[in-house]
């Protein structure tokens, strides 16, 4: 009897194991297209860029050779690369915090406004949906030193408007204003979604506990509950700021005197204008490394303060 019971137990487990193997095989088959796409369009290009960064490959030339770390050594003394890296850092330091706090403030104002909420959401999101190259032409007119509306408004209050996009001292700030205008709408929509998800009961409980003012409710309820949203918005804002390219290419071409040359524009110049693909690949590896380090530091610092519901 014991042998019969043992054998029946084995027979009972066998179909279960077969079903598990079949389910696992089906899962891998369903994941296979995504895995192939990730390998072809992400992992393989990254590996190719890393390999080319150790070569002197140039477009139009038949052969190339591996040069080790010579490209990276050249980066250490390349003043154009250093200038573009500094400009990118300044641009990111301006655009990221300003766009985040502006979006948060506007989202809170829109959330408290019952009438016209959909209109304001759409209006502020328009810069995200618009073609940036076309809108750059509009900003070129707005920032025109003589006929531009921005300087015209400044002159009304007795301020001499600068040459926003034509002077080395102001061009990066002009591009930062465009970047803020472009980023606020997207961040605002994300913050609105985060505000909508906060339970109203928490505000009532906070008021019972003595949080009477709006600042107390924001400090004790809104800001902690927006932690996951803020973490995501900060990540996206940093990535988009570091990746700035279209406005620079359209409006300034990195000028004047390389005052607005950013990292992606320098990579574009080296790879597609000077055809130094190996050197541009080394720049790209540094660019990717900077992004990875920024994301790692951000998650290490900010994720500890996030309250996940």
C-alpha positions as CSV (number, residue, x, y, z in Angstrom):
1,X,0.0,0.0,0.0
2,X,2.8,2.4,0.8
3,X,4.4,1.7,-2.6
4,X,1.1,2.4,-4.3
5,X,0.7,5.7,-2.4
6,X,4.3,6.8,-3.2
7,X,3.9,6.0,-6.9
8,X,0.6,7.9,-7.0
9,X,2.2,10.9,-5.4
10,X,5.0,10.9,-8.1
11,X,2.3,10.6,-10.8
12,X,0.4,13.5,-9.3
13,X,3.5,15.7,-9.2
14,X,4.6,14.9,-12.8
15,X,1.8,16.8,-14.6
16,X,2.4,19.8,-12.3
17,X,6.1,19.9,-13.2
18,X,5.3,19.5,-16.9
19,X,2.8,22.4,-16.7
20,X,5.4,24.6,-14.9
21,X,8.0,23.8,-17.7
22,X,5.4,24.6,-20.3
23,X,4.5,27.8,-18.6
24,X,8.1,28.9,-18.3
25,X,8.8,28.0,-22.0
26,X,5.7,30.0,-23.0
27,X,6.9,33.0,-20.9
28,X,10.3,32.9,-22.6
29,X,8.8,32.7,-26.0
30,X,6.6,35.8,-25.2
31,X,9.6,37.7,-23.9
32,X,11.8,36.7,-26.9
33,X,10.8,39.6,-29.2
34,X,11.5,42.2,-26.5
35,X,14.8,40.5,-25.7
36,X,15.8,40.5,-29.3
37,X,14.9,44.2,-29.7
38,X,16.8,45.2,-26.5
39,X,19.8,43.3,-27.7
40,X,19.8,44.7,-31.3
41,X,18.9,48.3,-30.5
42,X,20.4,48.9,-27.0
43,X,23.0,46.4,-25.9
44,X,24.7,45.9,-29.3
45,X,25.0,49.6,-30.1
46,X,26.3,50.4,-26.6
47,X,28.9,47.6,-27.0
48,X,29.8,48.9,-30.5
49,X,30.3,52.5,-29.1
50,X,32.5,51.2,-26.3
51,X,34.6,49.3,-28.8
52,X,34.9,52.2,-31.2
53,X,36.0,54.4,-28.4
54,X,39.2,52.5,-28.3
55,X,39.9,53.0,-32.0
56,X,40.8,55.7,-34.4
57,X,37.9,54.9,-36.8
58,X,37.0,57.8,-39.2
59,X,34.1,57.8,-41.6
60,X,35.3,57.5,-45.2
61,X,38.5,55.7,-44.4
62,X,38.8,52.0,-45.2
63,X,40.8,50.8,-42.2
64,X,41.2,51.6,-38.5
65,X,43.3,50.4,-35.6
66,X,42.8,50.2,-31.9
67,X,44.6,52.9,-30.0
68,X,43.8,51.9,-26.4
69,X,43.0,54.8,-24.1
70,X,44.4,57.5,-26.5
71,X,41.0,59.0,-27.2
72,X,40.3,59.2,-23.4
73,X,43.6,60.8,-22.8
74,X,42.9,63.4,-25.5
75,X,39.6,64.2,-23.7
76,X,41.5,65.3,-20.6
77,X,43.3,68.0,-22.6
78,X,40.5,68.9,-25.1
79,X,39.3,72.4,-24.1
80,X,36.2,72.2,-26.4
81,X,35.1,69.0,-24.6
82,X,35.8,70.5,-21.2
83,X,33.8,73.7,-22.1
84,X,30.9,71.7,-23.5
85,X,30.9,69.5,-20.3
86,X,30.8,72.6,-18.1
87,X,28.0,74.2,-20.2
88,X,26.0,71.1,-19.9
89,X,26.4,71.0,-16.2
90,X,25.4,74.7,-15.9
91,X,22.4,74.2,-18.2
92,X,21.2,71.1,-16.2
93,X,21.7,72.9,-12.8
94,X,19.4,75.8,-14.0
95,X,16.7,73.9,-15.9
96,X,16.2,70.9,-13.6
97,X,15.4,72.5,-10.3
98,X,13.5,75.5,-11.8
99,X,11.3,73.4,-14.0
100,X,10.5,71.0,-11.1
101,X,9.5,73.7,-8.6
102,X,7.6,75.7,-11.2
103,X,5.7,72.6,-12.3
104,X,4.9,71.6,-8.7
105,X,3.6,75.1,-7.9
106,X,1.5,75.3,-11.0
107,X,0.2,71.8,-10.4
108,X,-0.9,72.7,-6.9
109,X,-2.6,75.9,-8.2
110,X,-4.4,73.9,-11.0
111,X,-5.4,71.1,-8.6
112,X,-7.2,73.6,-6.3
113,X,-9.0,75.3,-9.2
114,X,-12.2,73.4,-10.0
115,X,-13.0,75.4,-13.2
116,X,-10.8,75.2,-16.3
117,X,-8.6,72.4,-15.0
118,X,-8.6,70.5,-18.3
119,X,-7.8,73.7,-20.2
120,X,-4.8,74.5,-18.1
121,X,-3.5,71.0,-18.3
122,X,-3.7,71.1,-22.1
123,X,-2.2,74.6,-22.3
124,X,0.8,73.8,-20.2
125,X,1.4,70.5,-22.0
126,X,1.4,72.1,-25.5
127,X,5.2,72.9,-25.4
128,X,5.8,69.2,-24.9
129,X,3.7,68.2,-27.9
130,X,5.0,71.0,-30.2
131,X,7.9,70.5,-32.6
132,X,10.8,72.0,-30.8
133,X,12.7,73.0,-34.0
134,X,9.7,75.1,-35.2
135,X,9.2,76.6,-31.7
136,X,12.9,77.5,-31.6
137,X,12.2,80.0,-34.5
138,X,9.5,81.6,-32.4
139,X,12.0,81.9,-29.5
140,X,14.5,83.4,-31.8
141,X,12.1,86.2,-32.6
142,X,11.1,86.6,-28.9
143,X,14.8,87.0,-27.9
144,X,15.7,89.3,-30.8
145,X,17.8,92.1,-29.4
146,X,16.0,94.9,-31.3
147,X,12.5,93.8,-32.3
148,X,12.0,91.0,-29.8
149,X,9.0,91.3,-27.3
150,X,11.2,90.2,-24.4
151,X,13.5,93.2,-24.6
152,X,10.6,95.5,-25.5
153,X,9.0,94.6,-22.2
154,X,12.2,95.1,-20.3
155,X,12.7,98.5,-21.9
156,X,9.2,99.5,-20.5
157,X,10.6,99.2,-17.0
158,X,13.9,100.9,-17.8
159,X,16.1,97.8,-18.3
160,X,18.3,97.5,-21.3
161,X,17.7,94.0,-22.7
162,X,20.7,91.9,-23.6
163,X,21.5,90.1,-26.8
164,X,20.1,86.8,-25.4
165,X,21.3,84.4,-28.1
166,X,24.2,86.5,-29.5
167,X,26.3,87.3,-26.5
168,X,28.6,84.8,-24.7
169,X,27.4,86.0,-21.3
170,X,23.7,85.4,-21.8
171,X,23.3,82.7,-24.4
172,X,23.3,79.8,-22.0
173,X,20.6,81.6,-19.8
174,X,18.5,82.2,-22.9
175,X,18.7,78.5,-23.8
176,X,17.9,77.6,-20.2
177,X,14.7,79.7,-20.4
178,X,13.6,77.7,-23.5
179,X,14.5,74.4,-21.7
180,X,12.4,75.4,-18.7
181,X,9.5,76.3,-20.9
182,X,9.7,73.0,-22.6
183,X,10.0,70.9,-19.4
184,X,7.5,72.5,-17.1
185,X,4.4,71.1,-19.0
186,X,5.5,67.5,-18.8
187,X,6.5,67.8,-15.2
188,X,3.3,69.5,-14.4
189,X,1.2,66.6,-15.8
190,X,3.2,64.1,-13.7
191,X,2.7,66.2,-10.5
192,X,-1.0,66.5,-11.2
193,X,-1.3,62.8,-11.4
194,X,0.6,62.5,-8.1
195,X,-1.6,65.1,-6.4
196,X,-4.7,63.3,-7.5
197,X,-3.5,60.0,-6.0
198,X,-3.1,61.5,-2.5
199,X,-6.0,60.4,-0.3
200,X,-8.1,63.4,0.9
201,X,-8.5,61.7,4.3
202,X,-4.8,62.4,5.0
203,X,-5.4,66.2,4.9
204,X,-8.4,65.8,7.3
205,X,-6.3,63.8,9.7
206,X,-3.4,66.3,9.5
207,X,-5.8,69.1,10.3
208,X,-7.1,67.2,13.3
209,X,-3.5,66.8,14.4
210,X,-3.0,70.6,14.2
211,X,-1.8,71.2,10.6
212,X,-4.0,74.3,10.1
213,X,-2.0,76.3,7.5
214,X,-1.4,75.4,3.9
215,X,2.3,75.2,4.5
216,X,1.8,72.6,7.3
217,X,-0.4,70.5,5.1
218,X,2.1,70.7,2.2
219,X,5.1,69.9,4.5
220,X,3.4,67.0,6.4
221,X,1.2,65.4,3.7
222,X,1.7,66.7,0.1
223,X,5.5,66.7,-0.1
224,X,6.0,63.2,1.6
225,X,3.3,61.6,-0.5
226,X,4.7,63.1,-3.7
227,X,8.0,61.3,-3.0
228,X,7.8,58.7,-5.8
229,X,6.5,61.2,-8.3
230,X,9.3,63.7,-7.4
231,X,11.9,61.0,-7.8
232,X,10.6,60.1,-11.2
233,X,10.3,63.8,-12.3
234,X,13.8,64.6,-11.1
235,X,15.2,61.6,-13.0
236,X,13.5,62.5,-16.3
237,X,14.4,66.2,-15.9
238,X,18.1,65.5,-15.4
239,X,18.2,63.1,-18.4
240,X,16.3,65.6,-20.7
241,X,18.6,68.5,-19.6
242,X,21.8,66.6,-20.1
243,X,20.5,65.5,-23.6
244,X,19.8,69.1,-24.8
245,X,20.7,69.3,-28.5
246,X,17.9,70.6,-30.7
247,X,17.8,74.2,-29.5
248,X,21.6,74.5,-29.6
249,X,21.7,73.1,-33.1
250,X,18.9,75.3,-34.4
251,X,19.6,78.6,-32.6
252,X,23.2,79.0,-31.8
253,X,25.3,76.2,-33.4
254,X,27.3,76.2,-30.1
255,X,28.2,79.9,-30.4
256,X,29.2,82.5,-29.8
257,X,32.7,81.4,-29.0
258,X,31.5,78.0,-27.9
259,X,29.6,79.6,-25.1
260,X,26.5,77.4,-25.7
261,X,28.3,74.3,-26.9
262,X,26.9,71.3,-25.0
263,X,28.1,67.7,-24.8
264,X,25.7,66.2,-27.3
265,X,26.5,69.0,-29.8
266,X,30.2,68.4,-29.4
267,X,29.7,64.6,-30.0
268,X,27.6,65.5,-33.1
269,X,30.4,67.8,-34.4
270,X,33.1,65.2,-33.9
271,X,31.2,62.3,-35.3
272,X,29.3,63.8,-38.2
273,X,31.2,67.0,-39.2
274,X,34.8,66.1,-38.5
275,X,34.0,62.3,-39.0
276,X,36.1,61.3,-36.1
277,X,33.8,58.4,-35.0
278,X,36.3,56.8,-32.6
279,X,36.8,60.1,-30.7
280,X,33.1,60.8,-30.7
281,X,32.4,57.3,-29.4
282,X,34.8,57.9,-26.5
283,X,32.8,61.1,-25.7
284,X,29.6,59.1,-25.9
285,X,31.0,56.6,-23.3
286,X,31.8,59.5,-21.0
287,X,28.4,60.9,-21.6
288,X,26.7,57.6,-20.7
289,X,28.9,57.2,-17.6
290,X,27.9,60.7,-16.4
291,X,24.2,59.8,-16.8
292,X,24.7,56.5,-14.9
293,X,26.6,58.2,-12.0
294,X,24.0,61.0,-11.8
295,X,21.1,58.4,-11.6
296,X,23.0,56.3,-9.1
297,X,23.7,59.3,-6.8
298,X,20.2,60.5,-7.1
299,X,18.6,57.2,-6.2
300,X,21.0,56.7,-3.3
301,X,20.2,60.1,-1.9
302,X,16.6,60.7,-2.8
303,X,15.1,57.2,-2.6
304,X,15.8,57.1,1.1
305,X,13.4,60.0,1.6
306,X,10.6,58.6,-0.6
307,X,7.4,57.3,1.0
308,X,5.9,54.5,-1.1
309,X,2.2,53.9,-0.6
